Amino acid sequence: MEMSTELPKDKKKWRKRIYFKSVKSMLIAGFTGIILMVLGLSFFNLTAMNSMKDRVTYIVENEQPLLVADFQLANDMAQRTSYLQSYIYSGDESFATSFNKGKDQDMRLEEYISKHSDSSWVSDVMAQKAEWGTLTDNLLDLMEKNDTIAAEQLLREKIQPLSDELMDSLTYLANEKSEKTKASGKTVLDLNKRNNLFSFSISIAIVMGLFVLAFLIIKSIMKHIKPINERLHVIADGDFSQEPLETHLTDELGQMVVSANDMNDSLRGMMMSIANLAEMTSSHSEELTQAANEVKSGSEQIATTMQEIASGSETQAESASELATLMISFADKVYTANDAGVKTNQSTGSVLEMANKGQQLMDRSSSQMTKIDGIVHDSVEKMMHLNQQTTEISKLVTVIKDVAEQTNLLALNAAIEAARAGEQGKGFAVVADEVRKLAEQTAQSVTDITNFVQAIQKESSAVAESLTEGYVEVQTGTKQIHETNTTFSQINHAVEKMAGNIEHITENLSDIAKSSQEMNVSIDEIASVSEESAASVEETSASSQQITGSMEEVAGSAAQLAQIAENLNALVQNIQM
């Protein structure tokens, strides 16, 4: 407990104030005072009760037995005097025996009265009692001597008057003791009334002190809780721009003020972070939408290119088939020429014409293969560029996912702080819950985007691999076409010289037939490669179309993410920071 003094503005004197370090110490101090008052009252009651107990005990153990003894001794004397009279008039010894039996009891009563009575009459009464005892002994001696007349005279003249006087004295002592006993009882009753009145007054004072203490404690607590409650209502309304509350208290109420200030600062910082994250999310979603549109455009261009390649591959396959048919026919004619070498000269014109036509077809095939080579190479480069773009999209999606996780974490922290605030934090709890839901939706959208991008990367990787393999096969086919073109040139040159070298045709026909078989195999391979290239190009075109559809979904998800970010910004802008 700390005590400080301060000068009020409206008074010219100092006034002391007591500040407690905690509400607990204030309550303990107040109730300690009440407990001390109760203990004091209890001590007073206990002391009063002991005093009354001692007084009552004294009455019961001393005054009342003494009163009884006075009355008992008076009754015994009256009864014993009666025994003496009966003994004198009747001469019956039983009366003398009864008289003597009461002697011991009277002696005990006399001893008790002499010892405990504080009356000034006791000594005189006991002296008379001793005299009465001597006279009764003399009476009994006279009766033993059968002097009844003297005994009767002694009884009538001395014993009976003295007995009456003794009984009056004992009765007076008894009445005196009774009055003292009544006075002691009245004193005990008066003391009991005073004690009861004092106890009641103290109890009323304690109850009033409790009410005053409770009022002061409640007033002190409510004085400091009211600004805290008002600040919590302001925070619940979404206003975090207020200045921190000031307090000089160090108890629980001061700690509540500090906690309210800390909560206001924490929530203000949290909402600023959420606002920044919302802006970042909006910016990244726009970039994602732009990247998705670019990827979509590239995919459409690739699909168009793939269709052109497919058309060229089909033309190449048809040309290869025609060339294979021509080569079969050429081989048959070579065999025929081998059987009829003489007729070769006649067929030289036809062979030359077919050779020229084959040369033209081979030139066209070579040119087409060169175009296919360039188209496939361009497709491979575009697929590589597409793969890089999907990688950049994956990076952006990762950034958005991190932002969504941070937003969700901040929303959870805000919900926890709002739960700590109790009823005052319900309004902010709703905002935190909406932020958490938006963050979860963002995370779900990011997950869907991630799945789409991964599918695109997988398909683009497969397409790139297929295009690379197709490009290798196209290069091989191109090389083979060039070789075949060279061979056809040689054939054409040989046919032109055939007329001059007809005598050598027969010798070389077996070699030509062998070369024709190899050429036929090569043409079949070219046709097969062309068909495979056409199939690969069709698959690539289908993958490109699938990529286009996926990127449309990515663009839709990015637009949805941008809308979510705008909603989040709108929520944050309603909060004053």
C-alpha positions as CSV (number, residue, x, y, z in Angstrom):
1,M,0.0,0.0,0.0
2,E,1.3,3.4,-1.0
3,M,0.2,6.7,0.4
4,S,0.4,10.0,-1.5
5,T,-0.8,13.5,-0.7
6,E,-2.0,16.0,-3.3
7,L,-3.6,19.5,-3.1
8,P,-7.1,19.7,-4.6
9,K,-7.9,22.6,-6.8
10,D,-11.0,23.6,-4.8
11,K,-9.5,23.5,-1.3
12,K,-6.7,25.1,0.5
13,K,-5.6,22.1,2.5
14,W,-3.9,18.8,1.9
15,R,-5.9,15.6,1.7
16,K,-4.4,12.2,2.1
17,R,-5.2,9.4,-0.4
18,I,-4.3,5.8,0.0
19,Y,-3.4,3.8,-3.2
20,F,-3.3,0.0,-3.0
21,K,-1.0,-2.0,-5.2
22,S,-3.8,-4.4,-6.0
23,V,-7.6,-4.8,-5.6
24,K,-6.7,-7.9,-3.6
25,S,-4.7,-5.9,-1.1
26,M,-7.6,-3.3,-0.9
27,L,-10.1,-6.0,-0.1
28,I,-7.8,-7.7,2.4
29,A,-7.2,-4.4,4.1
30,G,-10.9,-3.6,4.4
31,F,-12.0,-7.0,5.5
32,T,-9.0,-7.2,7.9
33,G,-10.4,-4.1,9.7
34,I,-13.9,-5.7,9.8
35,I,-12.4,-9.0,11.1
36,L,-10.5,-7.0,13.8
37,M,-13.8,-5.3,14.9
38,V,-15.6,-8.7,15.0
39,L,-12.7,-10.2,17.0
40,G,-12.8,-7.3,19.4
41,L,-16.6,-7.7,19.8
42,S,-16.1,-11.5,20.3
43,F,-13.4,-10.8,22.9
44,F,-15.7,-8.3,24.7
45,N,-18.6,-10.8,24.6
46,L,-16.3,-13.6,25.9
47,T,-15.0,-11.4,28.7
48,A,-18.6,-10.3,29.7
49,M,-19.8,-13.9,29.6
50,N,-16.9,-15.0,31.8
51,S,-17.7,-12.2,34.2
52,M,-21.4,-13.2,34.3
53,K,-20.4,-16.8,34.7
54,D,-18.2,-16.0,37.6
55,R,-20.9,-13.9,39.2
56,V,-23.6,-16.6,38.7
57,T,-21.2,-19.3,39.9
58,Y,-20.5,-17.3,43.0
59,I,-24.3,-16.9,43.6
60,V,-24.9,-20.6,43.0
61,E,-21.9,-22.0,44.9
62,N,-21.8,-19.5,47.8
63,E,-24.8,-17.3,48.4
64,Q,-27.5,-19.8,47.6
65,P,-26.1,-22.6,49.8
66,L,-25.6,-20.1,52.6
67,L,-29.3,-19.0,52.2
68,V,-30.4,-22.6,52.3
69,A,-28.2,-23.2,55.4
70,D,-29.8,-20.3,57.3
71,F,-33.3,-21.6,56.6
72,Q,-32.2,-25.2,57.3
73,L,-30.7,-24.2,60.7
74,A,-33.8,-22.2,61.7
75,N,-36.1,-25.2,60.7
76,D,-33.8,-27.6,62.6
77,M,-33.9,-25.5,65.7
78,A,-37.7,-25.3,65.6
79,Q,-38.0,-29.0,65.1
80,R,-35.5,-29.8,67.9
81,T,-37.2,-27.5,70.3
82,S,-40.4,-29.3,69.5
83,Y,-38.6,-32.6,70.2
84,L,-37.6,-31.2,73.7
85,Q,-41.2,-30.2,74.5
86,S,-42.5,-33.6,73.5
87,Y,-39.8,-35.3,75.5
88,I,-40.7,-33.2,78.7
89,Y,-44.4,-33.7,78.4
90,S,-44.4,-37.4,77.3
91,G,-41.1,-38.7,78.8
92,D,-40.5,-40.7,75.6
93,E,-36.8,-41.3,75.1
94,S,-37.3,-41.5,71.3
95,F,-37.8,-37.7,71.3
96,A,-34.5,-37.2,73.1
97,T,-32.8,-39.6,70.5
98,S,-34.3,-37.6,67.6
99,F,-33.1,-34.4,69.3
100,N,-29.6,-35.7,69.6
101,K,-29.5,-36.9,65.9
102,G,-30.0,-33.4,64.7
103,K,-27.1,-32.1,66.7
104,D,-24.4,-33.1,64.3
105,Q,-26.2,-31.6,61.3
106,D,-26.7,-28.3,63.2
107,M,-23.0,-28.2,64.0
108,R,-22.1,-28.6,60.3
109,L,-24.6,-25.9,59.4
110,E,-23.2,-23.6,62.1
111,E,-19.7,-24.2,60.8
112,Y,-20.7,-23.5,57.2
113,I,-22.6,-20.3,58.1
114,S,-19.7,-19.0,60.3
115,K,-17.2,-19.7,57.5
116,H,-19.0,-18.3,54.5
117,S,-21.3,-15.6,55.8
118,D,-20.1,-12.0,55.7
119,S,-22.9,-10.6,57.9
120,S,-22.1,-8.8,61.1
121,W,-24.9,-10.7,62.9
122,V,-23.3,-14.1,62.4
123,S,-21.0,-14.0,65.5
124,D,-23.9,-12.9,67.8
125,V,-26.2,-15.5,66.3
126,M,-23.6,-18.3,66.8
127,A,-23.0,-17.1,70.4
128,Q,-26.7,-17.4,71.1
129,K,-26.7,-20.8,69.4
130,A,-23.9,-21.9,71.7
131,E,-25.9,-20.7,74.7
132,W,-29.0,-22.5,73.4
133,G,-27.0,-25.7,73.1
134,T,-25.7,-25.4,76.7
135,L,-29.3,-24.9,78.0
136,T,-30.6,-27.9,76.0
137,D,-27.8,-30.0,77.5
138,N,-28.8,-28.8,81.0
139,L,-32.5,-29.7,80.2
140,L,-31.5,-33.2,79.2
141,D,-29.5,-33.6,82.4
142,L,-32.6,-32.6,84.4
143,M,-34.7,-35.1,82.5
144,E,-32.2,-37.8,83.3
145,K,-32.6,-36.8,86.9
146,N,-36.4,-37.0,86.5
147,D,-36.7,-33.3,87.5
148,T,-39.4,-32.6,85.0
149,I,-40.6,-29.5,86.7
150,A,-37.2,-27.8,86.6
151,A,-36.7,-29.0,83.0
152,E,-40.1,-27.6,82.0
153,Q,-39.3,-24.4,83.8
154,L,-36.0,-24.1,82.0
155,L,-37.6,-24.8,78.7
156,R,-40.3,-22.2,79.2
157,E,-38.2,-19.5,80.7
158,K,-34.9,-19.7,78.8
159,I,-34.8,-22.2,76.1
160,Q,-38.0,-21.4,74.3
161,P,-37.5,-17.6,74.2
162,L,-33.9,-18.1,73.1
163,S,-35.0,-20.5,70.5
164,D,-37.6,-18.0,69.2
165,E,-34.9,-15.3,69.1
166,L,-32.4,-17.5,67.3
167,M,-35.0,-18.5,64.7
168,D,-35.8,-14.8,64.2
169,S,-32.1,-14.1,63.8
170,L,-31.5,-16.9,61.4
171,T,-34.6,-15.9,59.4
172,Y,-33.2,-12.3,59.3
173,L,-29.8,-13.7,58.1
174,A,-31.6,-15.7,55.5
175,N,-33.7,-12.8,54.3
176,E,-30.6,-10.6,54.2
177,K,-28.8,-13.2,52.2
178,S,-31.9,-13.5,49.9
179,E,-31.9,-9.8,49.3
180,K,-28.2,-9.9,48.5
181,T,-28.8,-12.8,46.1
182,K,-31.6,-10.9,44.4
183,A,-29.3,-7.8,44.1
184,S,-26.5,-10.0,42.6
185,G,-29.0,-11.5,40.1
186,K,-30.2,-8.0,39.2
187,T,-26.6,-6.9,38.7
188,V,-26.0,-9.9,36.5
189,L,-29.2,-9.1,34.5
190,D,-28.2,-5.4,34.2
191,L,-24.7,-6.4,33.1
192,N,-26.2,-8.8,30.5
193,K,-28.4,-6.0,29.1
194,R,-25.5,-3.6,28.9
195,N,-23.4,-6.3,27.1
196,N,-26.3,-7.1,24.7
197,L,-26.8,-3.4,24.0
198,F,-23.1,-2.9,23.4
199,S,-22.8,-6.0,21.2
200,F,-25.8,-4.9,19.2
201,S,-24.3,-1.4,18.7
202,I,-21.0,-2.8,17.7
203,S,-22.8,-5.2,15.3
204,I,-24.7,-2.3,13.8
205,A,-21.4,-0.4,13.4
206,I,-19.8,-3.4,11.7
207,V,-22.7,-3.9,9.3
208,M,-22.6,-0.1,8.5
209,G,-18.9,-0.4,8.1
210,L,-19.3,-3.3,5.7
211,F,-21.8,-1.3,3.6
212,V,-19.6,1.7,3.6
213,L,-16.5,-0.4,2.7
214,A,-18.4,-2.2,0.0
215,F,-19.7,1.1,-1.4
216,L,-16.2,2.6,-1.4
217,I,-14.6,-0.5,-3.0
218,I,-17.3,-0.7,-5.7
219,K,-17.1,3.0,-6.4
220,S,-13.3,2.8,-6.6
221,I,-13.4,-0.2,-9.0
222,M,-16.2,1.2,-11.2
223,K,-14.4,4.6,-11.4
224,H,-11.5,2.9,-13.2
225,I,-13.5,0.2,-15.1
226,K,-15.8,2.7,-16.8
227,P,-13.2,4.2,-19.2
228,I,-11.9,0.7,-19.9
229,N,-15.4,-0.5,-20.8
230,E,-15.9,2.6,-23.0
231,R,-12.6,2.0,-24.8
232,L,-13.5,-1.7,-25.4
233,H,-16.8,-0.6,-26.9
234,V,-14.9,1.8,-29.2
235,I,-12.6,-1.1,-30.2
236,A,-15.6,-3.3,-30.8
237,D,-16.9,-0.7,-33.2
238,G,-13.7,-1.0,-35.2
239,D,-12.0,2.3,-34.1
240,F,-8.4,1.8,-33.2
241,S,-7.3,5.4,-33.6
242,Q,-7.9,6.5,-29.9
243,E,-5.0,7.7,-27.7
244,P,-3.9,5.2,-25.0
245,L,-5.6,5.4,-21.6
246,E,-3.6,6.9,-18.8
247,T,-3.5,5.6,-15.3
248,H,-1.4,5.9,-12.2
249,L,-2.7,2.6,-10.7
250,T,-0.4,-0.5,-10.4
251,D,-3.1,-2.9,-9.3
252,E,-5.3,-5.2,-11.4
253,L,-7.3,-2.2,-12.6
254,G,-4.1,-0.6,-13.8
255,Q,-3.1,-3.8,-15.5
256,M,-6.5,-3.9,-17.2
257,V,-5.9,-0.4,-18.6
258,V,-2.4,-1.5,-19.8
259,S,-3.9,-4.6,-21.4
260,A,-6.6,-2.6,-23.1
261,N,-4.0,-0.2,-24.5
262,D,-1.8,-3.2,-25.7
263,M,-4.9,-4.9,-27.3
264,N,-5.7,-1.7,-29.1
265,D,-2.1,-1.3,-30.4
266,S,-1.9,-5.0,-31.3
267,L,-5.3,-5.0,-33.2
268,R,-4.3,-1.7,-35.0
269,G,-1.0,-3.3,-36.1
270,M,-2.8,-6.5,-37.1
271,M,-5.4,-4.6,-39.2
272,M,-2.6,-2.6,-40.9
273,S,-0.9,-5.9,-41.8
274,I,-4.1,-7.3,-43.1
275,A,-4.6,-4.2,-45.2
276,N,-1.1,-4.5,-46.7
277,L,-1.6,-8.2,-47.3
278,A,-4.9,-7.4,-49.1
279,E,-3.2,-4.9,-51.3
280,M,-0.4,-7.4,-52.1
281,T,-3.0,-10.1,-52.8
282,S,-4.9,-7.8,-55.2
283,S,-1.7,-6.8,-57.0
284,H,-0.5,-10.4,-57.4
285,S,-3.9,-11.5,-58.5
286,E,-3.8,-8.9,-61.3
287,E,-0.3,-10.2,-62.3
288,L,-1.6,-13.7,-62.3
289,T,-4.5,-12.8,-64.5
290,Q,-2.2,-11.1,-67.0
291,A,0.2,-14.1,-67.0
292,A,-2.8,-16.5,-67.5
293,N,-4.0,-14.5,-70.4
294,E,-0.5,-14.5,-72.0
295,V,-0.2,-18.3,-71.5
296,K,-3.7,-18.7,-73.0
297,S,-2.6,-16.6,-76.1
298,G,0.6,-18.7,-76.5
299,S,-1.4,-21.9,-76.2
300,E,-3.8,-20.8,-78.9
301,Q,-0.9,-19.9,-81.2
302,I,0.7,-23.3,-80.5
303,A,-2.6,-25.0,-81.3
304,T,-2.7,-23.2,-84.7
305,T,0.9,-24.1,-85.4
306,M,0.3,-27.7,-84.5
307,Q,-2.7,-27.9,-86.9
308,E,-0.5,-26.6,-89.7
309,I,2.2,-29.1,-88.8
310,A,-0.4,-31.9,-88.8
311,S,-1.6,-30.8,-92.2
312,G,2.0,-30.8,-93.5
313,S,2.7,-34.3,-92.0
314,E,-0.4,-35.7,-93.6
315,T,0.7,-34.3,-97.0
316,Q,4.2,-35.8,-96.4
317,A,2.7,-39.1,-95.6
318,E,0.7,-39.1,-98.8
319,S,3.8,-38.2,-100.8
320,A,5.8,-40.9,-99.2
321,S,3.0,-43.4,-100.0
322,E,3.0,-42.3,-103.6
323,L,6.8,-42.5,-103.7
324,A,6.6,-46.0,-102.3
325,T,4.2,-47.0,-105.0
326,L,6.5,-45.5,-107.7
327,M,9.5,-47.2,-106.2
328,I,7.7,-50.6,-106.4
329,S,6.8,-49.9,-110.0
330,F,10.4,-48.8,-110.6
331,A,11.6,-52.0,-109.0
332,D,9.3,-54.1,-111.2
333,K,10.6,-52.3,-114.3
334,V,14.2,-52.9,-113.1
335,Y,13.5,-56.6,-112.8
336,T,11.8,-56.5,-116.2
337,A,14.8,-54.7,-117.6
338,N,17.0,-57.3,-116.1
339,D,15.0,-60.0,-117.9
340,A,14.8,-58.1,-121.1
341,G,17.8,-55.9,-121.3
342,V,17.4,-55.6,-125.0
343,K,14.1,-53.8,-124.5
344,T,15.7,-51.3,-122.0
345,N,16.6,-48.9,-124.6
346,Q,13.0,-48.7,-125.8
347,S,11.9,-48.0,-122.2
348,T,14.6,-45.4,-121.5
349,G,12.3,-42.5,-122.3
350,S,9.6,-43.8,-120.0
351,V,12.1,-44.4,-117.2
352,L,13.6,-41.0,-117.7
353,E,10.2,-39.4,-117.5
354,M,9.4,-41.3,-114.3
355,A,12.8,-40.5,-112.9
356,N,12.2,-36.8,-113.5
357,K,8.8,-37.1,-111.9
358,G,10.4,-38.9,-108.9
359,Q,13.0,-36.2,-108.8
360,Q,10.3,-33.6,-108.6
361,L,8.5,-35.6,-105.9
362,M,11.7,-36.0,-103.9
363,D,12.4,-32.2,-104.2
364,R,8.9,-31.5,-102.9
365,S,9.4,-34.0,-100.1
366,S,12.7,-32.5,-99.2
367,S,11.3,-29.0,-99.2
368,Q,8.3,-30.2,-97.1
369,M,10.6,-31.9,-94.6
370,T,12.6,-28.7,-94.3
371,K,9.4,-26.8,-93.5
372,I,8.3,-29.5,-91.0
373,D,11.8,-29.3,-89.4
374,G,11.4,-25.5,-89.0
375,I,7.9,-25.7,-87.6
376,V,8.7,-28.5,-85.1
377,H,11.8,-26.6,-84.0
378,D,9.6,-23.4,-83.5
379,S,7.1,-25.6,-81.6
380,V,9.8,-26.9,-79.3
381,E,11.0,-23.4,-78.5
382,K,7.4,-22.2,-77.8
383,M,6.8,-25.2,-75.6
384,M,10.0,-24.4,-73.7
385,H,8.8,-20.8,-73.3
386,L,5.4,-22.0,-72.2
387,N,7.0,-24.3,-69.6
388,Q,9.0,-21.2,-68.3
389,Q,5.8,-19.2,-68.0
390,T,4.0,-22.0,-66.1
391,T,7.1,-22.0,-63.7
392,E,6.7,-18.2,-63.2
393,I,2.9,-18.8,-62.5
394,S,3.9,-21.5,-59.9
395,K,6.1,-18.9,-58.2
396,L,3.3,-16.4,-58.1
397,V,0.9,-19.0,-56.8
398,T,3.4,-19.8,-54.0
399,V,3.6,-16.1,-53.1
400,I,-0.2,-15.9,-53.0
401,K,-0.4,-19.1,-50.9
402,D,2.1,-17.6,-48.4
403,V,0.0,-14.4,-48.3
404,A,-3.2,-16.5,-47.7
405,E,-1.5,-18.5,-44.9
406,Q,-0.3,-15.3,-43.2
407,T,-3.8,-13.8,-43.6
408,N,-5.3,-16.9,-42.0
409,L,-2.8,-16.8,-39.2
410,L,-3.5,-13.1,-38.5
411,A,-7.2,-13.8,-38.6
412,L,-6.8,-16.6,-36.1
413,N,-4.8,-14.3,-33.8
414,A,-7.4,-11.6,-34.2
415,A,-10.1,-14.2,-33.2
416,I,-8.1,-15.2,-30.1
417,E,-7.7,-11.5,-29.1
418,A,-11.4,-10.9,-29.7
419,A,-12.3,-14.0,-27.6
420,R,-10.1,-12.6,-24.8
421,A,-12.0,-9.4,-25.0
422,G,-15.3,-11.2,-24.2
423,E,-18.5,-9.6,-25.1
424,Q,-16.7,-6.4,-26.2
425,G,-14.8,-8.3,-28.8
426,K,-17.7,-9.9,-30.5
427,G,-17.9,-7.4,-33.3
428,F,-14.2,-7.7,-34.1
429,A,-14.6,-11.5,-33.8
430,V,-17.1,-11.4,-36.7
431,V,-14.6,-9.3,-38.8
432,A,-11.8,-11.8,-37.9
433,D,-14.0,-14.7,-38.9
434,E,-14.8,-13.1,-42.3
435,V,-11.1,-12.4,-42.8
436,R,-10.4,-16.1,-41.9
437,K,-13.1,-17.3,-44.4
438,L,-11.7,-15.0,-47.1
439,A,-8.2,-16.4,-46.4
440,E,-9.5,-20.0,-46.5
441,Q,-11.2,-19.2,-49.8
442,T,-8.0,-17.7,-51.1
443,A,-6.1,-20.8,-50.0
444,Q,-8.6,-23.0,-51.7
445,S,-8.4,-21.0,-54.9
446,V,-4.6,-21.1,-54.7
447,T,-4.8,-24.9,-54.2
448,D,-7.0,-25.1,-57.4
449,I,-4.6,-22.9,-59.3
450,T,-1.7,-24.9,-58.1
451,N,-3.4,-28.1,-59.3
452,F,-4.2,-26.4,-62.7
453,V,-0.6,-25.1,-63.1
454,Q,0.9,-28.5,-62.2
455,A,-1.4,-30.2,-64.7
456,I,-0.3,-27.6,-67.3
457,Q,3.3,-28.1,-66.5
458,K,2.9,-31.9,-66.7
459,E,1.1,-31.6,-70.1
460,S,3.5,-29.0,-71.4
461,S,6.5,-31.2,-70.3
462,A,5.0,-34.2,-72.1
463,V,4.3,-32.1,-75.2
464,A,7.8,-30.6,-75.1
465,E,9.3,-34.1,-74.8
466,S,7.1,-35.4,-77.6
467,L,8.0,-32.4,-79.8
468,T,11.7,-33.0,-79.1
469,E,11.4,-36.6,-80.1
470,G,9.4,-35.6,-83.1
471,Y,12.0,-33.0,-84.0
472,V,14.7,-35.7,-83.8
473,E,12.7,-38.0,-86.0
474,V,12.0,-35.1,-88.4
475,Q,15.7,-34.3,-88.6
476,T,16.4,-38.0,-89.3
477,G,13.6,-38.0,-92.0
478,T,15.0,-34.8,-93.5
479,K,18.4,-36.3,-93.7
480,Q,17.0,-39.4,-95.3
481,I,14.9,-37.3,-97.7
482,H,18.1,-35.4,-98.7
483,E,19.9,-38.7,-99.2
484,T,17.0,-40.0,-101.3
485,N,17.0,-36.8,-103.3
486,T,20.7,-37.3,-104.0
487,T,20.0,-40.9,-105.0
488,F,17.2,-39.8,-107.3
489,S,19.6,-37.2,-108.8
490,Q,22.0,-40.0,-109.5
491,I,19.3,-42.1,-110.9
492,N,18.2,-39.3,-113.2
493,H,21.8,-38.8,-114.3
494,A,22.2,-42.5,-114.9
495,V,19.0,-42.6,-117.0
496,E,20.2,-39.7,-119.1
497,K,23.4,-41.6,-119.7
498,M,21.5,-44.9,-120.2
499,A,21.2,-44.4,-123.8
500,G,25.0,-44.3,-124.2
501,N,25.6,-46.9,-121.6
502,I,22.9,-49.4,-122.4
503,E,25.6,-52.1,-122.7
504,H,26.3,-51.7,-119.0
505,I,22.7,-51.7,-117.8
506,T,22.5,-55.5,-117.7
507,E,25.6,-55.7,-115.5
508,N,24.3,-53.0,-113.2
509,L,20.6,-54.1,-113.0
510,S,21.2,-56.4,-110.0
511,D,22.8,-53.5,-108.2
512,I,19.9,-51.2,-109.1
513,A,17.4,-53.8,-107.9
514,K,19.3,-54.0,-104.6
515,S,19.3,-50.2,-104.2
516,S,15.6,-50.1,-105.1
517,Q,14.8,-52.5,-102.2
518,E,16.8,-50.4,-99.8
519,M,15.2,-47.2,-101.1
520,N,11.7,-48.8,-100.7
521,V,12.5,-49.6,-97.1
522,S,13.7,-46.0,-96.5
523,I,10.5,-44.7,-98.1
524,D,8.4,-46.9,-95.9
525,E,10.3,-45.6,-92.9
526,I,9.7,-42.0,-94.0
527,A,6.0,-42.8,-94.4
528,S,6.0,-44.3,-90.9
529,V,7.8,-41.3,-89.4
530,S,5.5,-38.9,-91.2
531,E,2.4,-40.8,-89.8
532,E,4.0,-40.7,-86.3
533,S,4.8,-37.1,-86.6
534,A,1.2,-36.4,-87.7
535,A,-0.1,-38.3,-84.6
536,S,2.3,-36.5,-82.3
537,V,1.3,-33.1,-83.7
538,E,-2.4,-34.0,-83.2
539,E,-1.6,-34.9,-79.6
540,T,0.3,-31.7,-79.2
541,S,-2.6,-29.7,-80.6
542,A,-5.1,-31.5,-78.2
543,S,-2.7,-30.7,-75.3
544,S,-2.5,-27.1,-76.4
545,Q,-6.3,-26.9,-76.5
546,Q,-6.4,-28.4,-73.0
547,I,-3.8,-25.9,-71.8
548,T,-6.0,-23.1,-73.2
549,G,-9.0,-24.4,-71.2
550,S,-6.9,-24.7,-68.1
551,M,-5.6,-21.2,-68.4
552,E,-9.2,-20.0,-68.8
553,E,-9.9,-21.6,-65.5
554,V,-6.7,-20.1,-64.0
555,A,-7.8,-16.7,-65.3
556,G,-11.3,-17.2,-63.7
557,S,-9.7,-18.2,-60.4
558,A,-7.4,-15.2,-60.6
559,A,-10.4,-12.9,-61.2
560,Q,-12.2,-14.5,-58.2
561,L,-9.0,-14.0,-56.1
562,A,-9.0,-10.3,-57.1
563,Q,-12.6,-10.0,-56.1
564,I,-11.8,-11.6,-52.7
565,A,-8.9,-9.2,-52.3
566,E,-11.3,-6.3,-53.1
567,N,-13.8,-7.5,-50.5
568,L,-11.0,-7.8,-47.9
569,N,-9.9,-4.3,-48.7
570,A,-13.4,-3.0,-48.3
571,L,-13.7,-4.7,-44.8
572,V,-10.4,-3.2,-43.7
573,Q,-11.2,0.3,-44.9
574,N,-14.3,0.3,-42.6
575,I,-11.9,0.1,-39.6
576,Q,-10.4,3.3,-38.3
577,M,-6.6,3.0,-37.6
